């Protein structure tokens, strides 16, 4: 039996001691200016597989994208099954965030959020995830909580010739089989990369060997990029991602997925001007299409069979210019997208003599956005920077289907087919460096429009609180006032970072019970219509510590605390209790070893008003090791480990309907790199 309280007490005691020591040192520190500093990027970057040496150092190189993102203190995941987890940034779900792939806007085709953008990429074709908090992520569009930009991997122009790899992996808990290959060629005038990954998994088992039915999945992912150098200053590049998942189970939902398919294409032009003022100009046009088909044919005792397909097509571009003038580092990004979202539901009565019932759950909603983002990073002294950014955009929605429009007009008789909005944001951040210390402070304001579901959804069933949801096209823009603080201290052997962010969100969009409307879904508790609270507040703070114990030994710890309330002092949903993690790592030449622990405290401040229930505390332990063997001039990397060593049965605050997570899981990843 593991006692959690002493573990937490010990971590918090150590953390408090380090913080007090740090602040004492600040008071005694003498000012020491640096000769010069470069502009500071406030975003958090998680390196995935940019270069082979970094890739080999990861404890689990063939992990999913979601597993890598959870390394961030800003990101948690809503889990509805064993596949396609929904990222939450700063305790805010995807309606309030922006997730892009190489700057491209992509919108899922599922009304139940079974297909977040992160589900359509693989770690083997990504180099890093750029995670921005709050308005720091407004470069590619309006956001409240922040943004994630998934950067594609690419060959370096200096590394000429062929590159390739063969990859395979296996995980015992759900018989997860992974096969992959990548190959690329780089010449002085052109380059080409391709990557293929196949995953197949059965039902996973929670702690104590409890099988979780309908948690299987099969997935194929193909990525290709080709570029041509038009002289020394210009580059044109085309890219393609094709992702297809079939037979995907979602144990927390009443339906599974027969097909989730995405085709993501782009054409990019990059130019380096011969100028002392302009550093780079990049323009990209892109198109992506997503097809998503929910399926309940494999579920036993279905009250009424339903087909629920959805489609999302997005056309877009951005043109980004970067430059420098004296102590100003500036950027301008002109961006636009056009999205078409359609979702249907057809219900088939058990009596064949009765006619099927058809309706649009997304009534062919067309979204057109044009925006301009401006940023200036000003080096006001040798040890201080100010970053100022502004974004303005015109956002337009139109319900293109007449039948869908008439359905919504039952509840909103005066609504029109189109609605236009102007979205604005403004942010300022100050960063000061003093010897080994770094301080940051920022203020921001941002707006967002309602999502397609919030504005135009029609009888969307939420299996977590058992209500049907109806959109509200009359919602006002959601408005966020943000403040953030950061403190960092770094020596040769010790690094600490403390960040905090506070959001006061006016016209906070959330579902409210409509007592006079009958539900459509059998067994639903009622109907909720999207409406706006006067305001809500969300606070997040995290502490990252890293200590180099000895030449090859590193100790890392993370503490994250979140708080969220509405205007009636009710707890907001999906707000994490205190979570923590720690790891001890050994790395020497070609060998690495790691032991870690992670967990949550009890979620005592759960959101009963919004259908949540209490979640108990937990702690799990993991172990990993790896070695890289030279082989005929190439490299063979083997990584193995065990997750949830004690086979703990547990669930977290963000697990839909409290589905338990995986129990003990042994894994092995083998990669053969050709140079």
Residue, then its C-alpha position, 0 to 999 in steps of 0.5 A: x500500500x502506497x501512502x501518498x501524503x508523505x510523498x506530496x509533503x516531501x516534494x512540497x517541502x523540498x520545493x518550498x526550501x528551494x524557492x525560499x533559497x532562490x528568493x533570498x538569493x535574489x535579494x542579495x544578488x548584485x546587478x550584472x549586465x550581459x554584453x548582449x542578448x537575443x530576443x527571448x521566445x516566451x513559448x515552451x518547446x518540446x523537442x520530439x525528433x529534430x535530429x537523431x541524437x535527440x531522438x535517441x535520448x527520448x525514453x520512448x521514441x515511438x510514443x504517441x504525440x499526446x504522450x510527448x505533449x503531456x511533458x508540458x506543464x501547460x498541457x493535459x489531456x481529455x481521454x475518451x479511450x485509448x486513441x486521439x486524446x483532446x489537448x487542454x491548454x491552461x485548463x481550457x479545451x479546444x474551443x478556446x485554443x488553437x492547434x496547428x500543424x506548421x501554422x496550418x489551421x485544421x478543424x476536426x469533423x467530429x461533433x464529439x471531439x474524437x478527432x483532435x488535430x494531434x491525432x493526424x500526425x505521428x512523432x516520427x514526422x515531427x521535430x518539436x511542439x511549440x506550446x504558447x500560453x494565452x495570447x502568446x499563441x495568437x499568431x495563427x488566429x484568435x485564442x484564449x487559452x493558448x496554442x500548440x504548433x506542431x513543427x514538421x521534421x525536415x532534412x538539414x541542407x548541410x547534411x547531403x545524401x540519403x537518410x533513412x530509418x526502420x522502426x518497430x515497437x511493441x507494448x504488452x498491455x494492449x498488444x500495441x504493434x508499431x511498424x515504421x519507415x522513413x527515407x529522405x534525400x538531400x542535394x544542393x538543389x532539392x530534398x525529399x522526405x517520406x515517413x510511414x507509420x502503422x499502429x494496431x492495438x487491441x483493448x487495453x487493460x486497466x489495473x488488476x487486469x480489467x479489460x476495457x472493451x471497445x478501446x482498440x484502434x488501427x492507424x496508418x500515417x503517411x507523410x511526404x515533403x519535397x523542396x527545391x532551392x531556387x538559388x541561395x535565397x529562395x525555396x519552394x516546398x510541397x508537403x502531404x500528410x495522409x492519415x487513416x484510422x479504422x475500427x477505433x473504440x471509445x469506451x467512454x462514449x456510446x459510439x465508436x469510429x469506423x473511419x477517421x481520415x485526413x488529407x493535409x496538403x500545403x505549398x510553401x515559398x520561403x525567401x531570404x531578402x538581401x536586406x539588413x532590415x528584412x530577414x525572412x519572408x514565408x508564404x504558405x497556401x494549404x488545403x485539408x479535408x477530414x472525414x469522420x464516421x461514428x459507428x455503433x454497430x459493434x455495441x451490444x443492446x443499442x436502443x436505436x441504431x445511428x449513423x453519424x458522419x462528419x466532414x470538414x474542409x479547410x482552405x487557407x494561407x499565411x504570409x509571414x515577414x520577419x525583420x530587424x531594425x536597430x533594437x526592434x525584432x518584428x514580425x507581421x503575419x497576414x493569415x486567412x482560412x475558409x472552413x466548411x463543417x457538416x455533420x449528420x445524424x440518421x436514426x434507424x427505428x427498430x421497426x422497419x416499417x418506420x421511416x429513418x429520421x435525419x437531421x444536421x448536427x452541424x448544418x453546413x457551417x461556413x467560416x471565413x476568417x481574415x486576420x493580421x498579426x503584428x509583433x515587435x520585440x524591443x531590446x530596451x537594454x542589454x538585459x531587458x526585452x519588451x514584446x508587444x503584439x496585436x491581432x485583428x481579424x474579421x470572422x464570418x459564419x454562414x449556415x449554408x443549408x436551408x434545412x439546417x437553418x430552419x431547424x435552428x430557427x425553431x429555437x431562434x426565430x429571428x436568426x439570420x443565415x450569416x453573422x460577422x464579428x471583429x476579433x481583437x487581441x493585444x499583449x505586452x510582456x517584459x523580460x529582465x535578465x540579471x546574472x543567473x536570474x530571469x523575470x517576466x511579467x505580461x498583460x493581455x486582452x483577447x477575444x474569440x468567436x463561438x465554435x461551430x458546436x457552440x454557435x450552430x450545434x443541433x442536439x449534440x449529446x454529451x455522454x459525460x453529463x447526459x445532456x443534449x446540447x443546442x448551439x446559440x448563434x446569438x452568443x457574444x464574443x468571449x473576452x479574456x483579460x490575462x496576466x502572467x508572471x515568470x521567474x527563472x534561476x539557472x546555474x551550471x547544475x540547477x535550473x528552476x522555472x516558476x510561471x503563473x497565469x490568470x484569466x478573467x474571461x467575460x461572456x464565458x460560454x457554457x451550456x445551461x439547462x433549458x427545462x422546457x425543451x425535451x431531449x432527442x437522445x434516449x436516456x438523456x437527462x435533458x437539454x442544455x443550450x449554450x449561453x454565456x456566464x457574466x464571467x469566469x476566472x482561471x488560474x494556473x501555476x507550475x514549477x519546474x526544477x532540474x538538478x544535475x546531481x552528478x556528471x551523468x545523473x539528473x533529477x527533474x520535478x514538476x508541480x502544477x496547480x490550477x483553479x477555476x470558478x464561474x460567476x456563482x462560485x461554482x467550480x469549472x469542469x476539467x480543472x486539474x487538482x494539484x499534479x506532480x511528477x519527478x524523474x531520476x535520469x542517467x545518461x552516459x554516451x550510448x546508454x540511458x536509464x530513467x525512473x519516474x513517478x507521477x500523480x494527482x491529489x484528490x480532486x476535492x474541488x470537482x464541478x458538481x454543477x456541471x456534472x463532475x464527480x470526485x476523483x481520488x488521488x493516485x501515484x504511478x511509477x515508471x522505468x525505462x532504459x535504452x542503448x545505441x549500438x554502432x552497426x556497420x556504420x549505422x546505428x541501432x537503438x533499443x529502448x525498453x521499459x515498464x509503465x505503471x509498474x505496480x499495476x495501479x487501478x486509477x482514473x484522473x479528473x480528465x477521463x471521460x465518464x471516469x474510464x480507468x487508465x492503462x495498468x502495467x505496460x511493458x514496451x520495447x522500441x527498436x530503431x535502425x538508422x541508416x546514415 
